[in-house]
Structure formats: C-alpha cells, structure tokens
Amino acid sequence: MTALSPSYRDAALTALAAAEVDVLVIGGGVVGAGCALDAVTRGLTVGLVEARDFASGTSSRSSKLIHGGLRYLEMLDFGLVREALRERGLILQRLAPHLARPVRFLYPLKHHGWERLYAGLGVTLYDTMAWSHSLPRHRHLTRRGALRACPALRADSLVGALQYYDAQVDDARHTMFLARTAAAYGAHVASRTEVVGFLREGERVTGVRVHDLEHDRTFEIRAQQVVNATGVWTDDTQSLVGERGQIHVRASKGIHLVVPRDRIQSSTGLILRTTTSVLFVIPWGRHWIVGTTDTDWSLDKAHPAASSKDIDYLLAEVNKVLSRPLERADVEGVYAGLRPLLTGESDSTSKLSREHSVGSPVPGLVVVAGGKYTTYRVMARDAIDACVHGLARTVPRCVTDEVPLLGAEGYPALWNRRGLLAAESGLHVARVEHLLRRYGTLTSELLDLIREEPGLGRPIDGADDYLRAEFIYAAAAEGARHLVDVLARRTRISIETFDRGIVAAPEAAELMGRVLGWTPEQCDREVENYRLRVEAERASQEQQDDETADAARLGAPDVIPVRLS
C-alpha cells in the first residue's frame, strides 16, 4: 500500500527529474488527482504536482455534496444532471463507499396545488434519471409530516414538503484518496511543488520547470503531454505558456457557515429557494453546513475571504424558515471557496455553465476547466482522452469507473465487523465507526498505530472527534506537510470548533513533528503560522465588503509563499 510519506515525496520528485513521463498533471484538486488516476490506470507513466496541498483550493471548500443538481433540471440541462447522477451512484456504490454517504433533504412547499405538482414532477424526473437503486426515492409530506421531520421549521413557512435523497462526501479527504490511489498504481505525486515555467521545443510544450518549495530547489520535468488542471488558476497557469488559448475561467465565490447540530432541531437536511439560487442546510456529523452564496470574485484566489455581509446574508436567508433564528454567536466555522466557471455571456455567475471544457491550445498541452465536483471523473477521462490523441499511440480506454479508491475494497464487510473491531482494539464502537468513515479498510493501519502506542487512541485536546493517531497518520501516509494541512483538510477542525483549532494546534504539531522531524522551534513556527491564519480569517469576517475582507485575510502569511495567487 503506497503511503504519501516524506520519503515517498522525495522519491517521486527524484523520479520525475530523472526521466520523461507520458503525462504530467498540474494541479492537485479533484480534477487533477482524477486525471493522474485515469492516466496511470491506462498504463501510462504519470506525474502530478501541486503548488500547495492536495485539495487546498476549491476541492476542500465545496458544499460537500455529490449530487445531480436539481436546479439544473429547471435550466433544462438534462445531460449534465443525468451524467452527475450516474457519477453519484458510482461513488456511493463502487468507487468510494467509505467516504460518501446518503443524505436526506426536505424541500418545503409554500403554495398549495401547483407547486407540489411542479416540484414533484422535477424530483420524480431526478429519481428516474438516477437509474440506480442506491438511494430511496422521494416522498410527499404534509405540513405535519414535514414538521415532524424538521421541528425547527416555522409552521407558517410551508404548506407541505418533498423529501428526497442525495449524497455527501468529505471533499478534501476524497481528493487526497484520489491522489494516494494514483500513487498506489505508480504515479509520482508531490505537493508543495510549484510550476514556475513551461519547457518548449518550438511550438510544442515538452514539460515544466518546477520549484520544490519544501527544499527550495528548481528542476525540470519532461513530459509527452502536460495537463493544466488548475481550476480557478487556469488562466494564470496558461499565462506561463505565453498563449491563453480558448478556455477562460471566471471565479464565483461561495461561502458556508458551520453551526452545531443542536442549533437546528431536525432529522433531515433542507433545501430552500432564494431570490438568486438555492440554500442548503446539510447535516455534517455533529454540525450543520449552511450555504451557499454565488458572487463574482476577482481578488486573491488562494484565500478567498468571507465578509460580514456574506455571513449576514446566509443567516438572514435561513432564518426566514427557522422558528429559533440562528445568531452570529452560533457560527462555529466559516469557509469560502471559488467555483471555476467557464466564462460566458451572463453577468450573473449563477447562470454560467457548470459543464466542462477540454482543449489543446498548443501541441503537448491539454487544458481542462469548468465542471462540478461530482463529475470530476468524467472531466479527467475527457482530458486524458485528449492526451492520448496527442501521444499518437494505442492506449487502453478509461477504466476509472471500475477502480475503487484505496480503502473501498471490502469496506461493507469491515463495517459489519465494527463491533468486533471495537472489542479487539479497546476503542468505543463510535470511534471505530468514525475511523471507518474516514479511512475505510485502511482503518487497520490506524489501529496498528494505537496497538503499538495506546495513548494514540485518545482524542486530541480541543477536538474530541479526532484521535491522536490520525495526526501521526496524516503526516506519515496522507501527504500532510504542515499543520494547516491537517487542521483544515485531513481533519475539519478548523471549521468544526469555535476556537477554529487553536487549542488543538500545539498537540497536533507535536504529533506531526514526530514524523516530519520538526524541532521544537519548527513546531512553534507552525502553531504561530496557524494562529495568524485564524486571526486573519476572523478579521476578514468582520469586514463589510470583499475588498476589505480580502485585505484583512492577506494579513497572514502563507506557510510557504507561492507565486500564483
């Protein structure tokens, strides 16, 4: 089993510097990691480089839903919905059953008669297009039935409801598992490796020049085909080539709030209409995620900032239907992400296409952009198909619809044994369930760590949901290089605690430092960097507009500076 360990990273970069690969992917988000897995499982030699951490951009800041997109039915985009629903079924049943799970939603109806008929037809079509039986079909509820499922709703905010199912996933962990699975099949995968230039032979792109940010060294990687899968940074990456091409991306900011589960009394998620889009209230462990917004963003791409205006908007919208309104004091966490939308004619980002595009602006370079998280595998397939065309040799077809991610094989059987695993390990069954939902069959590796050092089976101070072993494992096997990687992405402590992870940071740094060889001074630097990040985010969330929020967020330095912003 390939671990994304410090020694693995060094070996991957040595291999990339030494020999030409068939395909080099730039970008460690869900599409880039998906491209690496697609290419390597076709028998190609593959490299994947990411300037920051895996999923550090859009792919850790989504609504965490795997869904077809009900609102796209209203836009008559049946092809996109059908494709996304097919991918939802694959992820739930075959590719990542350990990471994805069903989630139930309630759609309140405000009008008698016509709205139930109209919405009911839409959800019936949604269920029918899903073609699989992985999720229950929708139900019609009376107002009394809806209030039984969600007592938090104001009785005068609905006349009835529809109940339907979609799915959710921890996006950052799923993306990391894609990269790790690609590595297990032979891809050379490295984070904190920034592309600073492209290599050319005449018109053709023949590779890239990269800067290893961890060791401050620059070297070249040669490749037959290079894939630009950098999401909202697509245009910035293209500018390094000197030719922008036909594909341009516009960033749309979406923010989410995280509140404790006890603030909203409900056994189901909610989907609500707003004047501009839709609003989700999504169950998330011991929390709710409330989002999202949809506004144009042209400022810093690495750290999009949520303003006080954004937060107030979400609270105002959700409070329209809640009997006990949420207040600012109820908000544990806030996160902002950028959707990479293909540039269109519309002035409204909510109307821009969520479909993707693949192009080859110059020989040797493939660009993939747009799309939505759920359809990452289709985007990756199309991008690697374009690479295969450029390789001009026979290459097997895409097989990623048949390739489970690490931790997926045998997961249902291991889940059924969770009581026995708890008895064997001495952990409470709830702790074993937590590990199984995050690591699948790789849970045995965590249990081995705890067996060797029982103290690692205790929760970390300040974040009771997570065991100390998880921080060791994140650095040793999941490619975490810095404290922020673990607190913001391998775990979700940065948005699931009122202190945003400040209390957990010192112990987390000490545990990571054992693996990464940090001195006490390095541990202190990591903790201080994280503290400054939290302070800057809190300050940005007190500002009234994007410009001042962006300036406040940029008050904290990156753990390692990256040129692209």
WODA-V354388 format. One record per residue. N is the residue number from 1. PSI is psi in whole degrees, -180 to 180 (* if undefined). Layout:
N	PSI
N	PSI
//
This chain:
1	122
2	125
3	139
4	69
5	168
6	-41
7	-34
8	-45
9	-45
10	-43
11	-38
12	-45
13	-37
14	-43
15	-40
16	-34
17	-23
18	-32
19	148
20	139
21	160
22	-46
23	128
24	125
25	130
26	120
27	118
28	32
29	-170
30	-37
31	-43
32	-45
33	-38
34	-39
35	-44
36	-43
37	-42
38	-48
39	-44
40	-30
41	1
42	1
43	14
44	155
45	135
46	141
47	150
48	123
49	142
50	131
51	-32
52	-125
53	157
54	132
55	18
56	-15
57	-128
58	-34
59	2
60	5
61	27
62	-176
63	-3
64	29
65	140
66	103
67	163
68	-26
69	82
70	-37
71	-20
72	-21
73	-40
74	-29
75	2
76	26
77	66
78	-36
79	-45
80	-43
81	-45
82	-44
83	-45
84	-37
85	-36
86	-43
87	-37
88	-46
89	-41
90	-45
91	-44
92	-43
93	-33
94	-48
95	-41
96	55
97	-20
98	-18
99	-27
100	149
101	155
102	150
103	135
104	137
105	147
106	129
107	103
108	139
109	137
110	-13
111	145
112	150
113	-94
114	-38
115	-39
116	-40
117	-47
118	-51
119	-37
120	-40
121	-40
122	-45
123	-33
124	-44
125	-40
126	-49
127	-41
128	-40
129	-19
130	-21
131	-8
132	167
133	30
134	-22
135	150
136	156
137	166
138	163
139	151
140	136
141	145
142	173
143	-41
144	-43
145	-39
146	-41
147	-26
148	-42
149	-34
150	80
151	-18
152	-17
153	142
154	134
155	-30
156	5
157	-2
158	157
159	-10
160	-168
161	163
162	144
163	128
164	174
165	142
166	-157
167	161
168	160
169	149
170	102
171	-42
172	-41
173	-39
174	-44
175	-43
176	-41
177	-36
178	-49
179	-42
180	-37
181	-40
182	-42
183	-38
184	-28
185	-1
186	-1
187	149
188	111
189	131
190	128
191	176
192	39
193	103
194	132
195	123
196	-5
197	165
198	147
199	139
200	144
201	97
202	-127
203	-25
204	137
205	129
206	7
207	-164
208	161
209	128
210	155
211	115
212	103
213	-24
214	-35
215	8
216	56
217	150
218	138
219	175
220	146
221	122
222	142
223	146
224	-39
225	138
226	132
227	123
228	102
229	55
230	15
231	-123
232	-13
233	9
234	-50
235	-37
236	-44
237	-41
238	-34
239	-25
240	-24
241	-28
242	-2
243	122
244	-30
245	-167
246	-16
247	123
248	144
249	140
250	137
251	133
252	128
253	132
254	128
255	155
256	147
257	147
258	126
259	154
260	151
261	-32
262	-6
263	-20
264	113
265	105
266	147
267	7
268	154
269	171
270	147
271	124
272	145
273	139
274	178
275	-25
276	-25
277	-142
278	156
279	131
280	142
281	109
282	126
283	137
284	83
285	-122
286	23
287	172
288	142
289	127
290	121
291	167
292	174
293	174
294	86
295	149
296	143
297	126
298	15
299	-151
300	127
301	-27
302	-33
303	66
304	138
305	139
306	126
307	167
308	-35
309	-42
310	-47
311	-44
312	-37
313	-49
314	-43
315	-42
316	-41
317	-45
318	-31
319	-14
320	-23
321	-5
322	137
323	-32
324	101
325	147
326	148
327	167
328	-35
329	-17
330	-14
331	115
332	-47
333	156
334	135
335	149
336	136
337	164
338	127
339	132
340	95
341	139
342	133
343	130
344	-168
345	-20
346	142
347	-18
348	125
349	-27
350	-15
351	-2
352	158
353	137
354	4
355	163
356	169
357	144
358	133
359	168
360	89
361	-31
362	155
363	137
364	-5
365	129
366	135
367	131
368	132
369	166
370	-153
371	-173
372	161
373	-44
374	-33
375	23
376	-39
377	-37
378	-41
379	-45
380	-43
381	-46
382	-38
383	-43
384	-32
385	-42
386	-38
387	-43
388	-40
389	-39
390	-24
391	-24
392	43
393	163
394	125
395	139
396	157
397	169
398	135
399	12
400	-14
401	-8
402	11
403	98
404	149
405	159
406	140
407	-11
408	-37
409	120
410	7
411	-46
412	-40
413	-40
414	-37
415	-40
416	-22
417	12
418	-33
419	-41
420	-40
421	-40
422	-44
423	-41
424	-37
425	-19
426	1
427	156
428	149
429	-31
430	-36
431	-40
432	-41
433	-42
434	-46
435	-42
436	-36
437	-12
438	-27
439	-11
440	-136
441	-10
442	-4
443	-32
444	-32
445	-36
446	-42
447	-32
448	-43
449	-43
450	-35
451	-40
452	-33
453	90
454	-28
455	-23
456	-10
457	0
458	150
459	154
460	145
461	131
462	-5
463	78
464	-21
465	-20
466	137
467	153
468	-32
469	-29
470	-26
471	-37
472	-48
473	-37
474	-41
475	-33
476	-28
477	-15
478	15
479	12
480	126
481	-22
482	162
483	-42
484	-31
485	-39
486	-45
487	-27
488	-23
489	-49
490	-36
491	177
492	32
493	-33
494	-21
495	-4
496	4
497	146
498	-29
499	4
500	20
501	5
502	-43
503	-40
504	-21
505	-49
506	-45
507	-38
508	-42
509	-40
510	-42
511	-45
512	-40
513	-28
514	-39
515	-42
516	-1
517	31
518	142
519	166
520	-35
521	-40
522	-40
523	-45
524	-40
525	-41
526	-44
527	-43
528	-42
529	-42
530	-40
531	-43
532	-36
533	-47
534	-44
535	-43
536	-40
537	-44
538	-42
539	-41
540	-33
541	-2
542	-7
543	153
544	-15
545	169
546	-41
547	-47
548	-33
549	-42
550	-44
551	-41
552	-42
553	-35
554	2
555	-16
556	133
557	152
558	152
559	-37
560	121
561	141
562	141
563	-48
564	137
565	*
//
